[in-house]
Amino acid sequence: MKHVVVIGGGVAGLGAAYKIRRAADAGVEVTFTLVEKDPRLGGKLATEIVEEPGVGRYVVDGGSDSFLTDKTPVHRVARLLGIFDEETGTLEENKKTFIVKDGRLVEMPDGIMMFAPTKIMPMATTTLYSWPAKFRMALDLVIPRKRVAPGVRNDESLESFVVRRMGRECLIRLAEPLVGGVNGSDPAEMSLAATYPNLLEMEQQHGSLVRGFLAQRKKVEEMRRKHPAKPGEKRRTFFSSFVPGLQYLTDRMADAAGRDNIRTGVAATSLTRRGEGWSVVLDTGETLECDAVVVACEVWAAEALLRGVDVAVADLLAQIPSSSSATILMAFDEADCPFDKRWHGILSPAVEHRTVTGVSLMSSKWPGRAPAGRVLLRAFVGGARDPEIVKRSDDGLTEIAVSELTELLGIRPGARPIFSRVFRWERGMPQYTMGHLDRVEEIEARTGSIPGLALAGGGYRGVGVPNCLESGEKAVSKILSEWGVELSEDAAPQARAH
């Protein structure tokens, strides 16, 4: 019987554990032990159910609150788990986004795709940009595409790309808070090839972002005409979640993988290769002997574990920085929130010098997140702009959020949250800086040659939930392949000869 130790109980580690369990159910002689240093499983999928007596319940997502609907791994695993019907889309009737400008909220113009305008009138009439900025953005239609030498990776920073194609005001007012802020990144350091390669491809294919996004929109509209929604069919929105919150996915994966094989509150402290096997030392003093290891923890934690295995890999991992952030969830009485609630989010550019970088109106973005008569807000702080803020107390962070949202939204002065929750993510967001893909390729090449070792998580090829889930599954595929087993994601395994 082969034994795999999985280090890390986030979506990547649980994705690995669940695939090992599926392999065992299909006849492969394999078992696993998963160790997670925190008392709770799920990593950045952190959902708390808060009951307000006599009123109802809140579904509070403190980490990721959604995944991209177009990415299939979550849907596939949800079907395997029997929870696909629990998926939910956003409330599209409330789909508005506001940008903070000069202390006021300006609605994002209709037709903006990422940060490129695709409709003339909304762009002409918006107050988000100055007229010189609007003319500069229009030049995207005539600016030549960048020349890329054969055999050279096409990459540049987000800042360089947006300023080159659309101008600096587009970067400052929208691209930085929309793209850089979501990734907790500094636009001057953020690798576009590692984060949004489609933008680079769009420029090369269409010669213009505006033309590229227009073509993309036309393609989507044609698909909708060819395949209209069937009566009773599930709503398809850009983002999806689960009715009980996003942690529902990791909870169900843990159940299906087998919680008897999962240990929480236990950290791996060292990793050593022993002949054809591995030894994993825990902070309890125990040593787990195994045939393979999936390292599915943060890159900075993986670096410490891998330093005794391959110094070159550890040095490469050390070059992947991570930013820190926090989310503050607050519930208010609707009577204290007399503002229009038909919106999903607010983005605050760095030029506004505000502590709160973004806001989600969770009770208007998702169905069933708050009882009737209540408003659930989520504020974001930290990231590349201010990573040290996460060290403040819960009360301190809540006070900052209440103060800034009172000013921005018009919450009744003196109103206090019915409850609040603070979730800290110290060094929780890996940064894909320039050269990231080269580093990842070298990491994969070196670990690929080490039998029984695989890495997974958000530090490599995507920070989204589907990417992390798939990385855990691919890590197991690498190990099974070394043992002469191929296992598709949904089918029974078939042994093959090397």
Secondary structure by P-SEA (a helix, b strand, c coil): cbbbbbccccaaaaaaaaaaaaaaaacccccbbbbbccccccccbbbbbbbcccbbbbbcccccccccccccaaaaaaaaacccccccccccccbbbbbbccccccccccccccccccccccccccccccaaaaaaaacccccccccccccccccccaaaaaaacccaaaaaccccccccccccccccccccccccaaaaaaaaacccaaaaaaaaaaaaaaaaaaccccccccccccccccccccaaaaaaaaaaaccccccccccccccccccccbbbbccccbbbbbcbbbbcccaaaaaaaaccccaaaaaaaaabbbbbbbbbbbbbccccccccccccbbbbcccccccccccccccccccccccccbbbbbbbcccccccccccccaaaaaaaaaaaaaaaccccccccccbbbbbbbcccccccccaaaaaaaaaaaaaaacccccccccccccccaaaaaaaaaaaaaaaaaaacccccccbbbbbbcc
